[in-house]
Amino acid sequence: MQAQPQLPQKQPQQQQPSNLRTLGMTSAISLAGPKEIDHQRTTELQEVLKPYNVFETDEELNHR
């Protein structure tokens, strides 16, 4: 008689606090807000991208 292969056991799902909203299948990696350096880097990136016209105008944003 052959031994039955063992099936992987299910891991218990982690319970999320009911006041947190999940936008997808899994919860957020971090709930921490951006740091000052994050704001600085974002501003730098926006300045670098401006000459390439990759941002929508207000009119284009309102059209959606």
HTML snippet that shows the backbone in 3Dmol.js (N, CA, C, O; Angstrom):
<script src="https://3Dmol.org/build/3Dmol-min.js"></script>
<div id="view" style="width:600px;height:400px;position:relative"></div>
<script>
const pdb = `
ATOM      1  N   MET A   1       0.839  -1.176   0.000  1.00  0.00           N
ATOM      2  CA  MET A   1       0.000   0.000   0.000  1.00  0.00           C
ATOM      3  C   MET A   1       0.890   1.247   0.000  1.00  0.00           C
ATOM      4  O   MET A   1       1.836   1.346   0.781  1.00  0.00           O
ATOM      5  N   GLN A   2       0.569   2.205  -0.896  1.00  0.00           N
ATOM      6  CA  GLN A   2       1.374   3.416  -1.004  1.00  0.00           C
ATOM      7  C   GLN A   2       0.862   4.486  -0.051  1.00  0.00           C
ATOM      8  O   GLN A   2      -0.332   4.581   0.234  1.00  0.00           O
ATOM      9  N   ALA A   3       1.798   5.278   0.427  1.00  0.00           N
ATOM     10  CA  ALA A   3       1.430   6.368   1.336  1.00  0.00           C
ATOM     11  C   ALA A   3       0.787   7.505   0.537  1.00  0.00           C
ATOM     12  O   ALA A   3       1.220   7.811  -0.574  1.00  0.00           O
ATOM     13  N   GLN A   4      -0.215   8.107   1.089  1.00  0.00           N
ATOM     14  CA  GLN A   4      -0.890   9.239   0.448  1.00  0.00           C
ATOM     15  C   GLN A   4       0.010  10.468   0.522  1.00  0.00           C
ATOM     16  O   GLN A   4       0.597  10.730   1.571  1.00  0.00           O
ATOM     17  N   PRO A   5       0.135  11.239  -0.585  1.00  0.00           N
ATOM     18  CA  PRO A   5       0.933  12.464  -0.500  1.00  0.00           C
ATOM     19  C   PRO A   5       0.251  13.457   0.440  1.00  0.00           C
ATOM     20  O   PRO A   5      -0.974  13.576   0.463  1.00  0.00           O
ATOM     21  N   GLN A   6       1.056  14.148   1.194  1.00  0.00           N
ATOM     22  CA  GLN A   6       0.489  15.128   2.131  1.00  0.00           C
ATOM     23  C   GLN A   6       0.201  16.428   1.399  1.00  0.00           C
ATOM     24  O   GLN A   6       1.029  16.921   0.633  1.00  0.00           O
ATOM     25  N   LEU A   7      -0.961  16.967   1.639  1.00  0.00           N
ATOM     26  CA  LEU A   7      -1.358  18.241   1.045  1.00  0.00           C
ATOM     27  C   LEU A   7      -0.838  19.373   1.915  1.00  0.00           C
ATOM     28  O   LEU A   7      -0.774  19.251   3.138  1.00  0.00           O
ATOM     29  N   PRO A   8      -0.460  20.498   1.263  1.00  0.00           N
ATOM     30  CA  PRO A   8      -0.016  21.636   2.083  1.00  0.00           C
ATOM     31  C   PRO A   8      -1.161  22.132   2.954  1.00  0.00           C
ATOM     32  O   PRO A   8      -2.311  22.190   2.518  1.00  0.00           O
ATOM     33  N   GLN A   9      -0.833  22.485   4.175  1.00  0.00           N
ATOM     34  CA  GLN A   9      -1.862  22.972   5.083  1.00  0.00           C
ATOM     35  C   GLN A   9      -2.071  24.460   4.875  1.00  0.00           C
ATOM     36  O   GLN A   9      -1.128  25.212   4.633  1.00  0.00           O
ATOM     37  N   LYS A  10      -3.330  24.868   4.975  1.00  0.00           N
ATOM     38  CA  LYS A  10      -3.661  26.282   4.809  1.00  0.00           C
ATOM     39  C   LYS A  10      -3.153  27.084   6.001  1.00  0.00           C
ATOM     40  O   LYS A  10      -3.295  26.674   7.154  1.00  0.00           O
ATOM     41  N   GLN A  11      -2.564  28.223   5.702  1.00  0.00           N
ATOM     42  CA  GLN A  11      -2.148  29.144   6.748  1.00  0.00           C
ATOM     43  C   GLN A  11      -3.354  29.977   7.161  1.00  0.00           C
ATOM     44  O   GLN A  11      -4.130  30.386   6.298  1.00  0.00           O
ATOM     45  N   PRO A  12      -3.532  30.237   8.427  1.00  0.00           N
ATOM     46  CA  PRO A  12      -4.664  31.078   8.841  1.00  0.00           C
ATOM     47  C   PRO A  12      -4.504  32.491   8.288  1.00  0.00           C
ATOM     48  O   PRO A  12      -3.410  33.054   8.297  1.00  0.00           O
ATOM     49  N   GLN A  13      -5.611  33.054   7.806  1.00  0.00           N
ATOM     50  CA  GLN A  13      -5.569  34.411   7.286  1.00  0.00           C
ATOM     51  C   GLN A  13      -5.437  35.396   8.436  1.00  0.00           C
ATOM     52  O   GLN A  13      -5.999  35.207   9.515  1.00  0.00           O
ATOM     53  N   GLN A  14      -4.678  36.454   8.172  1.00  0.00           N
ATOM     54  CA  GLN A  14      -4.520  37.484   9.188  1.00  0.00           C
ATOM     55  C   GLN A  14      -5.772  38.342   9.220  1.00  0.00           C
ATOM     56  O   GLN A  14      -6.319  38.707   8.180  1.00  0.00           O
ATOM     57  N   GLN A  15      -6.205  38.649  10.395  1.00  0.00           N
ATOM     58  CA  GLN A  15      -7.365  39.510  10.553  1.00  0.00           C
ATOM     59  C   GLN A  15      -6.938  40.965  10.436  1.00  0.00           C
ATOM     60  O   GLN A  15      -5.956  41.381  11.051  1.00  0.00           O
ATOM     61  N   GLN A  16      -7.674  41.736   9.650  1.00  0.00           N
ATOM     62  CA  GLN A  16      -7.396  43.156   9.503  1.00  0.00           C
ATOM     63  C   GLN A  16      -8.363  43.931  10.378  1.00  0.00           C
ATOM     64  O   GLN A  16      -9.524  43.547  10.522  1.00  0.00           O
ATOM     65  N   PRO A  17      -7.886  45.019  10.962  1.00  0.00           N
ATOM     66  CA  PRO A  17      -8.815  45.859  11.716  1.00  0.00           C
ATOM     67  C   PRO A  17      -9.951  46.315  10.807  1.00  0.00           C
ATOM     68  O   PRO A  17      -9.720  46.639   9.642  1.00  0.00           O
ATOM     69  N   SER A  18     -11.156  46.341  11.322  1.00  0.00           N
ATOM     70  CA  SER A  18     -12.323  46.647  10.492  1.00  0.00           C
ATOM     71  C   SER A  18     -12.362  48.099  10.024  1.00  0.00           C
ATOM     72  O   SER A  18     -13.111  48.419   9.100  1.00  0.00           O
ATOM     73  N   ASN A  19     -11.577  48.987  10.635  1.00  0.00           N
ATOM     74  CA  ASN A  19     -11.629  50.390  10.238  1.00  0.00           C
ATOM     75  C   ASN A  19     -10.664  50.705   9.091  1.00  0.00           C
ATOM     76  O   ASN A  19     -10.660  51.831   8.594  1.00  0.00           O
ATOM     77  N   LEU A  20      -9.842  49.732   8.658  1.00  0.00           N
ATOM     78  CA  LEU A  20      -8.921  49.945   7.553  1.00  0.00           C
ATOM     79  C   LEU A  20      -9.550  49.459   6.262  1.00  0.00           C
ATOM     80  O   LEU A  20     -10.132  48.375   6.208  1.00  0.00           O
ATOM     81  N   ARG A  21      -9.425  50.277   5.215  1.00  0.00           N
ATOM     82  CA  ARG A  21      -9.985  49.940   3.924  1.00  0.00           C
ATOM     83  C   ARG A  21      -8.914  49.265   3.077  1.00  0.00           C
ATOM     84  O   ARG A  21      -7.796  49.771   2.989  1.00  0.00           O
ATOM     85  N   THR A  22      -9.227  48.149   2.459  1.00  0.00           N
ATOM     86  CA  THR A  22      -8.291  47.440   1.597  1.00  0.00           C
ATOM     87  C   THR A  22      -8.690  47.664   0.149  1.00  0.00           C
ATOM     88  O   THR A  22      -9.829  47.397  -0.236  1.00  0.00           O
ATOM     89  N   LEU A  23      -7.752  48.154  -0.652  1.00  0.00           N
ATOM     90  CA  LEU A  23      -8.018  48.411  -2.058  1.00  0.00           C
ATOM     91  C   LEU A  23      -7.355  47.328  -2.906  1.00  0.00           C
ATOM     92  O   LEU A  23      -6.430  47.617  -3.664  1.00  0.00           O
ATOM     93  N   GLY A  24      -7.803  46.132  -2.790  1.00  0.00           N
ATOM     94  CA  GLY A  24      -7.229  45.036  -3.547  1.00  0.00           C
ATOM     95  C   GLY A  24      -7.308  43.756  -2.750  1.00  0.00           C
ATOM     96  O   GLY A  24      -8.089  43.638  -1.805  1.00  0.00           O
ATOM     97  N   MET A  25      -6.492  42.803  -3.143  1.00  0.00           N
ATOM     98  CA  MET A  25      -6.535  41.503  -2.508  1.00  0.00           C
ATOM     99  C   MET A  25      -5.779  41.459  -1.181  1.00  0.00           C
ATOM    100  O   MET A  25      -6.100  40.655  -0.306  1.00  0.00           O
ATOM    101  N   THR A  26      -4.780  42.319  -1.033  1.00  0.00           N
ATOM    102  CA  THR A  26      -3.972  42.297   0.180  1.00  0.00           C
ATOM    103  C   THR A  26      -3.953  43.677   0.818  1.00  0.00           C
ATOM    104  O   THR A  26      -4.314  44.673   0.191  1.00  0.00           O
ATOM    105  N   SER A  27      -3.535  43.720   2.049  1.00  0.00           N
ATOM    106  CA  SER A  27      -3.467  44.998   2.749  1.00  0.00           C
ATOM    107  C   SER A  27      -2.203  45.756   2.344  1.00  0.00           C
ATOM    108  O   SER A  27      -1.325  45.209   1.677  1.00  0.00           O
ATOM    109  N   ALA A  28      -2.127  46.989   2.746  1.00  0.00           N
ATOM    110  CA  ALA A  28      -0.981  47.838   2.418  1.00  0.00           C
ATOM    111  C   ALA A  28       0.285  47.318   3.086  1.00  0.00           C
ATOM    112  O   ALA A  28       0.234  46.732   4.168  1.00  0.00           O
ATOM    113  N   ILE A  29       1.419  47.539   2.430  1.00  0.00           N
ATOM    114  CA  ILE A  29       2.698  47.156   3.003  1.00  0.00           C
ATOM    115  C   ILE A  29       2.997  48.044   4.206  1.00  0.00           C
ATOM    116  O   ILE A  29       3.512  47.580   5.223  1.00  0.00           O
ATOM    117  N   SER A  30       2.667  49.329   4.073  1.00  0.00           N
ATOM    118  CA  SER A  30       2.925  50.278   5.146  1.00  0.00           C
ATOM    119  C   SER A  30       1.806  51.309   5.186  1.00  0.00           C
ATOM    120  O   SER A  30       1.270  51.698   4.148  1.00  0.00           O
ATOM    121  N   LEU A  31       1.465  51.741   6.373  1.00  0.00           N
ATOM    122  CA  LEU A  31       0.460  52.794   6.524  1.00  0.00           C
ATOM    123  C   LEU A  31       1.102  54.122   6.885  1.00  0.00           C
ATOM    124  O   LEU A  31       0.407  55.102   7.157  1.00  0.00           O
ATOM    125  N   ALA A  32       2.438  54.156   6.888  1.00  0.00           N
ATOM    126  CA  ALA A  32       3.167  55.378   7.221  1.00  0.00           C
ATOM    127  C   ALA A  32       3.010  56.396   6.090  1.00  0.00           C
ATOM    128  O   ALA A  32       2.989  56.033   4.913  1.00  0.00           O
ATOM    129  N   GLY A  33       2.903  57.642   6.453  1.00  0.00           N
ATOM    130  CA  GLY A  33       2.809  58.705   5.465  1.00  0.00           C
ATOM    131  C   GLY A  33       4.162  59.019   4.860  1.00  0.00           C
ATOM    132  O   GLY A  33       5.178  58.489   5.310  1.00  0.00           O
ATOM    133  N   PRO A  34       4.195  59.873   3.846  1.00  0.00           N
ATOM    134  CA  PRO A  34       5.469  60.221   3.207  1.00  0.00           C
ATOM    135  C   PRO A  34       6.341  61.059   4.130  1.00  0.00           C
ATOM    136  O   PRO A  34       5.848  61.825   4.958  1.00  0.00           O
ATOM    137  N   LYS A  35       7.641  60.893   3.967  1.00  0.00           N
ATOM    138  CA  LYS A  35       8.606  61.685   4.728  1.00  0.00           C
ATOM    139  C   LYS A  35       8.918  62.948   3.932  1.00  0.00           C
ATOM    140  O   LYS A  35       8.535  63.063   2.768  1.00  0.00           O
ATOM    141  N   GLU A  36       9.608  63.889   4.554  1.00  0.00           N
ATOM    142  CA  GLU A  36       9.965  65.139   3.887  1.00  0.00           C
ATOM    143  C   GLU A  36      10.801  64.875   2.634  1.00  0.00           C
ATOM    144  O   GLU A  36      10.621  65.548   1.619  1.00  0.00           O
ATOM    145  N   ILE A  37      11.703  63.909   2.697  1.00  0.00           N
ATOM    146  CA  ILE A  37      12.537  63.592   1.533  1.00  0.00           C
ATOM    147  C   ILE A  37      11.676  63.072   0.384  1.00  0.00           C
ATOM    148  O   ILE A  37      12.007  63.304  -0.779  1.00  0.00           O
ATOM    149  N   ASP A  38      10.581  62.376   0.683  1.00  0.00           N
ATOM    150  CA  ASP A  38       9.668  61.895  -0.353  1.00  0.00           C
ATOM    151  C   ASP A  38       9.028  63.068  -1.091  1.00  0.00           C
ATOM    152  O   ASP A  38       8.901  63.043  -2.315  1.00  0.00           O
ATOM    153  N   HIS A  39       8.627  64.095  -0.339  1.00  0.00           N
ATOM    154  CA  HIS A  39       8.037  65.290  -0.960  1.00  0.00           C
ATOM    155  C   HIS A  39       9.070  65.998  -1.836  1.00  0.00           C
ATOM    156  O   HIS A  39       8.755  66.449  -2.937  1.00  0.00           O
ATOM    157  N   GLN A  40      10.292  66.090  -1.345  1.00  0.00           N
ATOM    158  CA  GLN A  40      11.355  66.742  -2.114  1.00  0.00           C
ATOM    159  C   GLN A  40      11.630  65.994  -3.407  1.00  0.00           C
ATOM    160  O   GLN A  40      11.743  66.613  -4.465  1.00  0.00           O
ATOM    161  N   ARG A  41      11.738  64.684  -3.342  1.00  0.00           N
ATOM    162  CA  ARG A  41      12.014  63.876  -4.536  1.00  0.00           C
ATOM    163  C   ARG A  41      10.866  63.959  -5.540  1.00  0.00           C
ATOM    164  O   ARG A  41      11.100  63.979  -6.748  1.00  0.00           O
ATOM    165  N   THR A  42       9.639  64.006  -5.053  1.00  0.00           N
ATOM    166  CA  THR A  42       8.494  64.134  -5.939  1.00  0.00           C
ATOM    167  C   THR A  42       8.550  65.458  -6.694  1.00  0.00           C
ATOM    168  O   THR A  42       8.316  65.501  -7.902  1.00  0.00           O
ATOM    169  N   THR A  43       8.861  66.531  -5.980  1.00  0.00           N
ATOM    170  CA  THR A  43       8.972  67.847  -6.616  1.00  0.00           C
ATOM    171  C   THR A  43      10.091  67.842  -7.659  1.00  0.00           C
ATOM    172  O   THR A  43       9.922  68.372  -8.758  1.00  0.00           O
ATOM    173  N   GLU A  44      11.224  67.248  -7.316  1.00  0.00           N
ATOM    174  CA  GLU A  44      12.332  67.155  -8.272  1.00  0.00           C
ATOM    175  C   GLU A  44      11.924  66.371  -9.517  1.00  0.00           C
ATOM    176  O   GLU A  44      12.236  66.776 -10.637  1.00  0.00           O
ATOM    177  N   LEU A  45      11.237  65.269  -9.328  1.00  0.00           N
ATOM    178  CA  LEU A  45      10.802  64.451 -10.450  1.00  0.00           C
ATOM    179  C   LEU A  45       9.830  65.220 -11.342  1.00  0.00           C
ATOM    180  O   LEU A  45       9.925  65.147 -12.567  1.00  0.00           O
ATOM    181  N   GLN A  46       8.905  65.948 -10.744  1.00  0.00           N
ATOM    182  CA  GLN A  46       7.954  66.738 -11.528  1.00  0.00           C
ATOM    183  C   GLN A  46       8.680  67.783 -12.363  1.00  0.00           C
ATOM    184  O   GLN A  46       8.337  67.994 -13.526  1.00  0.00           O
ATOM    185  N   GLU A  47       9.675  68.434 -11.785  1.00  0.00           N
ATOM    186  CA  GLU A  47      10.440  69.444 -12.511  1.00  0.00           C
ATOM    187  C   GLU A  47      11.193  68.828 -13.693  1.00  0.00           C
ATOM    188  O   GLU A  47      11.268  69.427 -14.766  1.00  0.00           O
ATOM    189  N   VAL A  48      11.743  67.643 -13.494  1.00  0.00           N
ATOM    190  CA  VAL A  48      12.481  66.972 -14.565  1.00  0.00           C
ATOM    191  C   VAL A  48      11.532  66.558 -15.697  1.00  0.00           C
ATOM    192  O   VAL A  48      11.917  66.598 -16.866  1.00  0.00           O
ATOM    193  N   LEU A  49      10.321  66.169 -15.371  1.00  0.00           N
ATOM    194  CA  LEU A  49       9.378  65.680 -16.376  1.00  0.00           C
ATOM    195  C   LEU A  49       8.626  66.773 -17.124  1.00  0.00           C
ATOM    196  O   LEU A  49       8.086  66.516 -18.200  1.00  0.00           O
ATOM    197  N   LYS A  50       8.577  67.988 -16.579  1.00  0.00           N
ATOM    198  CA  LYS A  50       7.819  69.076 -17.207  1.00  0.00           C
ATOM    199  C   LYS A  50       8.181  69.301 -18.674  1.00  0.00           C
ATOM    200  O   LYS A  50       7.268  69.442 -19.488  1.00  0.00           O
ATOM    201  N   PRO A  51       9.456  69.343 -19.058  1.00  0.00           N
ATOM    202  CA  PRO A  51       9.786  69.589 -20.472  1.00  0.00           C
ATOM    203  C   PRO A  51       9.271  68.506 -21.420  1.00  0.00           C
ATOM    204  O   PRO A  51       9.194  68.740 -22.626  1.00  0.00           O
ATOM    205  N   TYR A  52       8.925  67.349 -20.914  1.00  0.00           N
ATOM    206  CA  TYR A  52       8.462  66.248 -21.753  1.00  0.00           C
ATOM    207  C   TYR A  52       6.941  66.233 -21.919  1.00  0.00           C
ATOM    208  O   TYR A  52       6.398  65.345 -22.576  1.00  0.00           O
ATOM    209  N   ASN A  53       6.260  67.201 -21.332  1.00  0.00           N
ATOM    210  CA  ASN A  53       4.799  67.331 -21.452  1.00  0.00           C
ATOM    211  C   ASN A  53       4.057  66.040 -21.117  1.00  0.00           C
ATOM    212  O   ASN A  53       3.177  65.614 -21.864  1.00  0.00           O
ATOM    213  N   VAL A  54       4.407  65.428 -20.006  1.00  0.00           N
ATOM    214  CA  VAL A  54       3.757  64.181 -19.608  1.00  0.00           C
ATOM    215  C   VAL A  54       2.588  64.405 -18.647  1.00  0.00           C
ATOM    216  O   VAL A  54       1.901  63.455 -18.273  1.00  0.00           O
ATOM    217  N   PHE A  55       2.363  65.646 -18.253  1.00  0.00           N
ATOM    218  CA  PHE A  55       1.276  65.958 -17.327  1.00  0.00           C
ATOM    219  C   PHE A  55       0.063  66.466 -18.091  1.00  0.00           C
ATOM    220  O   PHE A  55       0.191  67.172 -19.090  1.00  0.00           O
ATOM    221  N   GLU A  56      -1.113  66.095 -17.604  1.00  0.00           N
ATOM    222  CA  GLU A  56      -2.345  66.574 -18.215  1.00  0.00           C
ATOM    223  C   GLU A  56      -2.630  68.006 -17.776  1.00  0.00           C
ATOM    224  O   GLU A  56      -2.298  68.410 -16.662  1.00  0.00           O
ATOM    225  N   THR A  57      -3.249  68.756 -18.673  1.00  0.00           N
ATOM    226  CA  THR A  57      -3.676  70.114 -18.326  1.00  0.00           C
ATOM    227  C   THR A  57      -4.935  70.002 -17.469  1.00  0.00           C
ATOM    228  O   THR A  57      -5.538  68.933 -17.374  1.00  0.00           O
ATOM    229  N   ASP A  58      -5.327  71.120 -16.846  1.00  0.00           N
ATOM    230  CA  ASP A  58      -6.565  71.133 -16.051  1.00  0.00           C
ATOM    231  C   ASP A  58      -7.757  70.765 -16.926  1.00  0.00           C
ATOM    232  O   ASP A  58      -8.667  70.067 -16.478  1.00  0.00           O
ATOM    233  N   GLU A  59      -7.755  71.228 -18.157  1.00  0.00           N
ATOM    234  CA  GLU A  59      -8.850  70.927 -19.080  1.00  0.00           C
ATOM    235  C   GLU A  59      -8.927  69.421 -19.352  1.00  0.00           C
ATOM    236  O   GLU A  59     -10.014  68.843 -19.365  1.00  0.00           O
ATOM    237  N   GLU A  60      -7.770  68.793 -19.569  1.00  0.00           N
ATOM    238  CA  GLU A  60      -7.746  67.353 -19.802  1.00  0.00           C
ATOM    239  C   GLU A  60      -8.176  66.577 -18.563  1.00  0.00           C
ATOM    240  O   GLU A  60      -8.866  65.564 -18.677  1.00  0.00           O
ATOM    241  N   LEU A  61      -7.779  67.036 -17.391  1.00  0.00           N
ATOM    242  CA  LEU A  61      -8.178  66.373 -16.146  1.00  0.00           C
ATOM    243  C   LEU A  61      -9.691  66.461 -15.958  1.00  0.00           C
ATOM    244  O   LEU A  61     -10.325  65.489 -15.548  1.00  0.00           O
ATOM    245  N   ASN A  62     -10.273  67.634 -16.258  1.00  0.00           N
ATOM    246  CA  ASN A  62     -11.712  67.821 -16.067  1.00  0.00           C
ATOM    247  C   ASN A  62     -12.526  67.077 -17.118  1.00  0.00           C
ATOM    248  O   ASN A  62     -13.702  66.791 -16.896  1.00  0.00           O
ATOM    249  N   HIS A  63     -11.918  66.759 -18.259  1.00  0.00           N
ATOM    250  CA  HIS A  63     -12.636  66.050 -19.328  1.00  0.00           C
ATOM    251  C   HIS A  63     -12.945  64.602 -18.954  1.00  0.00           C
ATOM    252  O   HIS A  63     -13.926  64.026 -19.425  1.00  0.00           O
ATOM    253  N   ARG A  64     -12.106  64.025 -18.111  1.00  0.00           N
ATOM    254  CA  ARG A  64     -12.310  62.614 -17.736  1.00  0.00           C
ATOM    255  C   ARG A  64     -13.561  62.436 -17.010  1.00  0.00           C
ATOM    256  O   ARG A  64     -13.893  61.317 -16.619  1.00  0.00           O
TER     257      ARG A  64
END
`;
const viewer = $3Dmol.createViewer("view");
viewer.addModel(pdb, "pdb");
viewer.setStyle({}, {cartoon: {color: "spectrum"}});
viewer.zoomTo();
viewer.render();
</script>
